[in-house]
Amino acid sequence: MPISEQARKNHDELFPGHVSTLVMTDPELIETFDNFAFDEVLRHGNLDARTRLMVQLASMIALQALREYRVMLGAALTVGVTPIEIKEIVYQAVPYVGMARVYDFIHTTNEVLTERGIKLPLPVQSTTTPVNREEKGFAVQKQIVGSAVIDKLYSSAPADEMHIQHFLSANCFGDHLTRTGIDLPTRELLTLSMLVSLGGCDAQVKGHVAANLHVGNDRARLIDVLTQLLPFIGYPRTLNALRAVDEVTAP
């Protein structure tokens, strides 16, 4: 099955001048994959190219797909994802994926940006101080997740686990989700993409489906995101995420 003209066109727009070595060694697989990922899947939904590449980068960090991330990072820059947005994706991955898994992606990102003549460090995006980080994080946590949910988490947490709730407010939300560079609705799509790609995070995926709806991302947009992640994360994790979407959006 030859690569379709549309798949070839879409691929060339993302990766100008790039020739995959797998075309020579595994032509059947590449023909099937490119026709699916760069033609068939792209015909569904209304996700713009920038958002599509952003959620795919977030997913690849969670998947630990470093080589594929590097290739897709070039595609993201090609379609207009800014260096600041790329850095914010990587930084946001730290509280959700963990620094041990993100470390190599930070260095790869820096290498790619430097190769393209982009001076580092980039402009500061932090909006908090050591004094107000928890207060601001608590406020944005309620904005994203909902006041009732957060109040319940604090009121029901065992005394010996309360520090984790404070860490979530100050570190996860205060240090990361208060930053500029990417708006909150897009940040929630990134969070959902990471959680879905990690696997084993069913409760958190369901919670962040609800959070996405809370910040204005509707069911159709969430399905669009999952559709664009499918070629890279596979069917089991996609179907698990779709089940969460169905359960949360059920009438």
C-alpha positions in Angstrom: 0.0 0.0 0.0 1.9 3.1 -1.2 1.9 6.3 1.0 -1.0 8.5 -0.1 -0.4 11.8 -1.7 -2.1 13.6 1.2 0.0 11.7 3.8 3.2 12.6 1.9 2.1 16.2 1.7 1.2 16.5 5.4 4.5 14.7 6.4 6.6 17.0 4.2 5.0 20.1 5.7 6.0 18.9 9.2 9.4 17.5 8.4 10.7 19.3 5.3 13.7 17.5 3.9 13.6 14.7 6.4 13.8 11.1 5.1 13.1 8.4 7.6 15.6 5.5 7.6 12.7 3.2 8.3 11.4 3.9 4.8 14.4 1.8 3.6 14.3 -0.9 6.3 10.6 -1.2 7.1 8.7 0.2 4.2 5.5 -1.7 4.8 5.2 -0.5 8.4 6.0 3.1 7.4 3.4 3.1 4.6 0.7 1.9 7.0 1.7 4.3 9.8 2.1 7.4 7.6 -1.2 6.8 5.8 -2.9 6.4 9.2 -1.2 9.1 11.3 -0.6 11.8 8.6 -3.7 11.3 6.5 -6.6 9.3 7.9 -6.3 10.6 11.5 -5.8 14.2 10.4 -9.1 14.2 8.6 -10.9 14.0 11.9 -11.7 16.9 14.2 -10.8 20.5 14.3 -7.6 20.6 16.2 -5.2 23.2 14.7 -1.7 22.1 13.9 0.0 24.0 16.8 -2.3 22.5 19.5 -1.9 19.0 17.9 1.9 19.2 18.1 1.8 20.6 21.6 -0.3 17.7 23.0 1.7 15.2 21.1 5.0 16.6 22.6 3.4 16.4 26.1 2.4 12.8 25.4 5.8 11.8 24.1 7.5 13.0 27.3 5.1 10.8 29.4 5.7 7.9 27.0 9.5 8.4 27.4 9.8 8.5 23.6 12.9 10.7 23.4 13.9 10.1 19.8 10.4 10.6 18.5 10.1 13.7 20.7 13.2 15.2 19.1 11.8 14.7 15.6 8.3 16.1 16.6 10.0 19.0 18.3 11.3 20.1 15.0 7.8 19.7 13.5 6.3 21.8 16.3 8.8 24.6 15.6 8.0 24.3 11.9 4.2 24.9 12.5 4.8 27.9 14.8 4.9 26.5 18.3 7.1 29.0 20.1 10.3 28.2 22.1 8.5 29.5 25.2 5.5 27.2 24.6 7.9 24.3 24.1 9.7 25.0 27.3 6.5 25.4 29.2 5.3 21.9 28.0 8.5 20.4 29.3 8.3 22.3 32.6 4.7 21.3 33.1 5.6 17.7 32.7 7.8 17.8 35.8 5.0 17.6 38.4 3.0 15.1 36.4 5.6 12.8 35.0 8.5 13.4 37.4 11.9 15.0 37.0 13.6 11.7 36.6 11.6 11.1 33.4 11.7 14.7 32.2 15.5 15.3 32.7 16.6 14.0 29.3 13.8 15.9 27.5 15.0 19.2 29.1 18.5 18.6 27.7 17.2 17.5 24.3 15.0 20.6 24.1 17.9 22.8 24.9 20.1 21.1 22.3 17.4 21.6 19.5 16.7 25.2 20.5 20.5 26.0 20.6 21.0 24.3 17.2 18.4 26.7 15.8 20.1 29.7 17.2 17.7 30.4 20.0 19.5 32.0 23.0 18.9 30.4 26.4 17.6 30.9 29.0 14.3 32.2 27.7 12.4 35.1 29.2 11.0 34.3 32.7 7.4 33.1 32.8 7.0 32.7 36.6 4.3 34.8 38.3 4.8 33.7 41.9 7.2 34.3 44.8 8.2 32.0 47.7 5.7 33.9 49.8 2.6 33.8 47.6 3.1 30.5 45.5 0.7 28.5 47.7 -1.9 31.2 47.8 -1.8 31.7 44.0 -1.6 28.0 43.4 -4.6 27.3 45.6 -6.6 29.9 43.6 -5.7 28.5 40.2 -6.3 25.0 41.5 -9.9 26.0 42.4 -10.2 27.7 39.0 -9.2 24.6 37.1 -10.7 21.8 39.3 -13.5 23.6 41.1 -13.8 25.0 44.6 -16.0 22.3 45.9 -13.6 19.5 44.8 -10.5 21.2 46.3 -12.3 22.1 49.6 -13.3 18.4 49.9 -9.8 17.2 49.3 -8.5 19.4 52.1 -11.3 18.6 54.5 -11.0 14.8 53.9 -7.2 14.4 53.8 -5.8 12.4 56.7 -3.6 14.5 59.0 -0.5 12.5 58.0 -1.2 13.2 54.3 -2.1 16.9 54.5 1.3 18.0 53.4 0.6 16.4 50.0 -2.4 18.7 49.6 -0.2 21.7 50.4 2.4 20.4 47.9 -0.2 20.1 45.2 -1.4 23.7 45.8 2.1 25.3 46.1 4.2 23.2 43.8 2.1 21.5 41.2 -0.3 24.4 40.7 1.6 27.3 42.3 5.0 26.7 40.7 3.8 25.5 37.4 0.1 26.2 36.5 0.4 29.9 37.4 3.1 30.5 34.7 2.5 32.5 31.6 3.4 31.3 28.1 0.4 28.9 27.7 -3.2 29.6 28.6 -5.1 27.5 31.2 -7.4 25.6 28.7 -4.3 24.5 26.7 -2.4 23.6 29.8 -5.3 21.3 30.8 -5.2 19.6 27.4 -1.4 19.0 28.1 -2.1 17.6 31.5 -4.7 15.2 30.2 -2.4 14.1 27.4 0.4 13.3 29.8 -1.9 11.4 32.2 -3.5 9.4 29.4 -0.1 8.5 28.0 1.4 7.5 31.4 -1.2 4.8 31.8 -2.4 3.6 35.2 -3.8 7.0 36.0 -7.5 6.3 35.5 -8.8 8.3 38.5 -6.6 11.3 37.5 -7.6 11.0 33.8 -11.3 11.2 34.9 -10.6 14.1 37.2 -8.8 16.0 34.5 -11.5 15.3 31.9 -13.8 17.1 34.3 -11.2 19.9 34.8 -11.0 20.4 31.1 -14.7 20.8 30.9 -14.4 23.3 33.8 -12.0 25.5 31.9 -13.9 25.4 28.6 -12.6 22.4 26.6 -15.7 20.6 25.5 -16.2 16.9 24.7 -15.5 17.3 21.0 -12.2 19.0 21.7 -11.1 16.2 24.1 -12.0 13.6 21.5 -10.0 15.5 19.0 -7.0 15.4 21.2 -7.3 11.7 21.9 -7.7 11.0 18.2 -4.4 12.8 17.5 -2.6 10.9 20.2 -3.9 7.5 19.1 -1.2 6.7 16.6 1.5 7.3 19.2 -0.1 5.9 22.4 -2.0 3.0 20.9 -5.6 1.8 21.3 -5.8 0.5 24.9 -4.8 3.9 26.5 -7.0 5.8 24.0 -10.0 3.6 24.7 -9.5 4.0 28.5 -9.4 7.7 28.1 -12.5 7.7 25.9 -14.3 5.8 28.6 -13.4 8.5 31.0 -14.7 11.1 28.6 -18.0 9.2 28.2 -18.5 8.7 31.9 -17.8 12.4 32.8 -19.9 13.8 29.9 -22.8 11.3 30.3 -26.2 13.2 30.6 
